[in-house]
Amino acid sequence: MSKIKTVCIIDDDPIFIFGARKIMELEKVCNNLIVYNNGQEALDGLSKIFETGEDIPEIIFLDLNMPIMDGWEFLEKFVNPPDNDKILIYIVTSSIDPSDLSRAKNYENVSNYIVKPILSENLNEVLKDLNEQRTV
């Protein structure tokens, strides 16, 4: 399976970010990693990337519980850039609340729901999903 060009993590937990970065490095999953600490920071940063045509993330790992703008608010406001393949969004959260899982299924742009931490198996599934999308 091919590597992911750019991955974006939207999460305010430095320990999770550190762990996710390490597992992605060990598994050689991506070439570039962008990190935002809340949904508003992510919307602003991604908008700039879309405008400049820089490497648009193929995958977003999104936490639900963050200050300033949480993951749900981000999902409501985020729009994939025009003329681009769909960005796959994975909710990565510590929440095991069935209502959160059910709510996540209502968002067309959410590919899956992963309970923290991210494991090698999760990354393999993400790569599989991405490769399937690339062949469509």
C-alpha positions as a Markdown table, in Angstrom:
| # | Residue | x | y | z |
|---|---|---|---|---|
| 1 | Met | 0.0 | 0.0 | 0.0 |
| 2 | Ser | 1.2 | 3.5 | -0.8 |
| 3 | Lys | 2.0 | 6.2 | 1.8 |
| 4 | Ile | -0.3 | 9.0 | 2.6 |
| 5 | Lys | 1.1 | 12.3 | 1.3 |
| 6 | Thr | -0.3 | 14.5 | 4.1 |
| 7 | Val | -2.1 | 13.7 | 7.3 |
| 8 | Cys | -3.8 | 16.3 | 9.5 |
| 9 | Ile | -4.4 | 15.8 | 13.2 |
| 10 | Ile | -6.9 | 18.1 | 15.0 |
| 11 | Asp | -6.5 | 17.5 | 18.7 |
| 12 | Asp | -5.6 | 19.5 | 21.8 |
| 13 | Asp | -3.9 | 16.6 | 23.7 |
| 14 | Pro | -0.1 | 16.8 | 23.3 |
| 15 | Ile | 0.3 | 13.2 | 24.6 |
| 16 | Phe | -2.0 | 11.9 | 21.9 |
| 17 | Ile | -0.3 | 14.0 | 19.2 |
| 18 | Phe | 3.1 | 12.7 | 20.4 |
| 19 | Gly | 1.9 | 9.1 | 20.3 |
| 20 | Ala | 0.1 | 9.4 | 17.0 |
| 21 | Arg | 3.2 | 11.0 | 15.4 |
| 22 | Lys | 5.4 | 8.2 | 16.7 |
| 23 | Ile | 3.2 | 5.4 | 15.5 |
| 24 | Met | 2.9 | 7.1 | 12.1 |
| 25 | Glu | 6.7 | 7.4 | 11.9 |
| 26 | Leu | 7.2 | 3.8 | 12.9 |
| 27 | Glu | 4.7 | 2.5 | 10.4 |
| 28 | Lys | 6.0 | 4.9 | 7.7 |
| 29 | Val | 2.4 | 6.0 | 7.0 |
| 30 | Cys | 2.8 | 9.6 | 5.8 |
| 31 | Asn | 5.3 | 12.0 | 4.4 |
| 32 | Asn | 3.9 | 15.2 | 6.0 |
| 33 | Leu | 2.0 | 15.7 | 9.3 |
| 34 | Ile | 0.0 | 18.9 | 10.1 |
| 35 | Val | -1.3 | 19.5 | 13.6 |
| 36 | Tyr | -4.0 | 21.9 | 14.8 |
| 37 | Asn | -5.1 | 22.2 | 18.4 |
| 38 | Asn | -8.7 | 23.0 | 17.8 |
| 39 | Gly | -11.4 | 23.2 | 15.1 |
| 40 | Gln | -11.1 | 26.9 | 14.5 |
| 41 | Glu | -7.3 | 26.8 | 14.1 |
| 42 | Ala | -7.8 | 23.9 | 11.7 |
| 43 | Leu | -10.5 | 25.7 | 9.6 |
| 44 | Asp | -8.2 | 28.7 | 9.3 |
| 45 | Gly | -5.1 | 26.7 | 8.5 |
| 46 | Leu | -6.8 | 24.4 | 6.0 |
| 47 | Ser | -8.4 | 27.4 | 4.3 |
| 48 | Lys | -5.0 | 28.8 | 3.7 |
| 49 | Ile | -3.7 | 25.5 | 2.4 |
| 50 | Phe | -6.7 | 25.3 | 0.0 |
| 51 | Glu | -6.1 | 28.8 | -1.3 |
| 52 | Thr | -2.3 | 28.4 | -1.9 |
| 53 | Gly | -2.6 | 24.9 | -3.4 |
| 54 | Glu | -0.2 | 23.4 | -0.9 |
| 55 | Asp | -0.4 | 19.6 | -0.2 |
| 56 | Ile | -4.0 | 19.2 | 0.9 |
| 57 | Pro | -4.3 | 16.5 | 3.6 |
| 58 | Glu | -5.8 | 13.2 | 2.3 |
| 59 | Ile | -6.7 | 12.2 | 5.9 |
| 60 | Ile | -7.9 | 14.1 | 8.9 |
| 61 | Phe | -7.8 | 12.6 | 12.4 |
| 62 | Leu | -10.4 | 14.7 | 14.4 |
| 63 | Asp | -10.9 | 14.8 | 18.1 |
| 64 | Leu | -14.4 | 15.7 | 19.4 |
| 65 | Asn | -13.6 | 17.4 | 22.7 |
| 66 | Met | -11.5 | 20.5 | 22.3 |
| 67 | Pro | -11.6 | 24.1 | 23.5 |
| 68 | Ile | -12.6 | 27.0 | 21.2 |
| 69 | Met | -14.2 | 24.8 | 18.5 |
| 70 | Asp | -14.9 | 21.2 | 19.1 |
| 71 | Gly | -14.9 | 18.4 | 16.5 |
| 72 | Trp | -18.7 | 18.6 | 16.0 |
| 73 | Glu | -18.5 | 22.3 | 15.2 |
| 74 | Phe | -15.6 | 21.6 | 12.9 |
| 75 | Leu | -17.7 | 19.0 | 11.0 |
| 76 | Glu | -20.6 | 21.5 | 10.6 |
| 77 | Lys | -18.3 | 24.2 | 9.1 |
| 78 | Phe | -15.7 | 22.1 | 7.2 |
| 79 | Val | -16.2 | 21.9 | 3.4 |
| 80 | Asn | -13.9 | 19.8 | 1.2 |
| 81 | Pro | -12.0 | 22.0 | -1.3 |
| 82 | Pro | -13.5 | 22.2 | -4.8 |
| 83 | Asp | -11.8 | 20.2 | -7.5 |
| 84 | Asn | -10.3 | 17.8 | -5.0 |
| 85 | Asp | -10.8 | 14.2 | -4.0 |
| 86 | Lys | -12.8 | 13.9 | -0.8 |
| 87 | Ile | -10.7 | 14.2 | 2.3 |
| 88 | Leu | -11.3 | 11.2 | 4.6 |
| 89 | Ile | -12.1 | 12.2 | 8.1 |
| 90 | Tyr | -11.7 | 9.8 | 11.0 |
| 91 | Ile | -13.0 | 10.8 | 14.4 |
| 92 | Val | -10.4 | 9.8 | 16.9 |
| 93 | Thr | -11.7 | 10.2 | 20.5 |
| 94 | Ser | -11.7 | 8.8 | 23.9 |
| 95 | Ser | -15.5 | 8.9 | 23.9 |
| 96 | Ile | -17.1 | 5.5 | 24.0 |
| 97 | Asp | -20.6 | 7.0 | 24.3 |
| 98 | Pro | -22.9 | 5.3 | 21.8 |
| 99 | Ser | -24.7 | 8.6 | 21.1 |
| 100 | Asp | -21.4 | 10.0 | 19.8 |
| 101 | Leu | -20.9 | 7.0 | 17.5 |
| 102 | Ser | -24.4 | 7.3 | 16.3 |
| 103 | Arg | -24.1 | 11.1 | 15.7 |
| 104 | Ala | -20.8 | 10.6 | 13.8 |
| 105 | Lys | -22.7 | 8.3 | 11.3 |
| 106 | Asn | -24.8 | 11.3 | 10.3 |
| 107 | Tyr | -21.9 | 13.0 | 8.7 |
| 108 | Glu | -21.3 | 12.0 | 5.2 |
| 109 | Asn | -17.6 | 13.1 | 5.3 |
| 110 | Val | -16.8 | 10.9 | 8.4 |
| 111 | Ser | -15.2 | 7.7 | 7.3 |
| 112 | Asn | -14.9 | 6.0 | 10.6 |
| 113 | Tyr | -14.8 | 6.3 | 14.4 |
| 114 | Ile | -11.7 | 5.3 | 16.2 |
| 115 | Val | -11.4 | 5.1 | 20.0 |
| 116 | Lys | -8.0 | 6.4 | 21.2 |
| 117 | Pro | -5.2 | 5.5 | 21.0 |
| 118 | Ile | -4.4 | 5.0 | 17.3 |
| 119 | Leu | -3.0 | 1.6 | 16.8 |
| 120 | Ser | -1.1 | 0.0 | 13.8 |
| 121 | Glu | -4.3 | -1.9 | 12.9 |
| 122 | Asn | -6.2 | 1.5 | 12.6 |
| 123 | Leu | -3.5 | 2.9 | 10.4 |
| 124 | Asn | -3.6 | -0.2 | 8.1 |
| 125 | Glu | -7.4 | 0.2 | 7.8 |
| 126 | Val | -7.0 | 3.9 | 7.0 |
| 127 | Leu | -4.5 | 3.1 | 4.3 |
| 128 | Lys | -6.8 | 0.5 | 2.9 |
| 129 | Asp | -9.7 | 3.0 | 2.8 |
| 130 | Leu | -7.5 | 5.6 | 1.1 |
| 131 | Asn | -6.3 | 3.2 | -1.5 |
| 132 | Glu | -9.8 | 2.1 | -2.3 |
| 133 | Gln | -10.8 | 5.8 | -2.8 |
| 134 | Arg | -7.8 | 6.4 | -5.0 |
| 135 | Thr | -8.9 | 3.6 | -7.4 |
| 136 | Val | -12.5 | 4.8 | -7.7 |
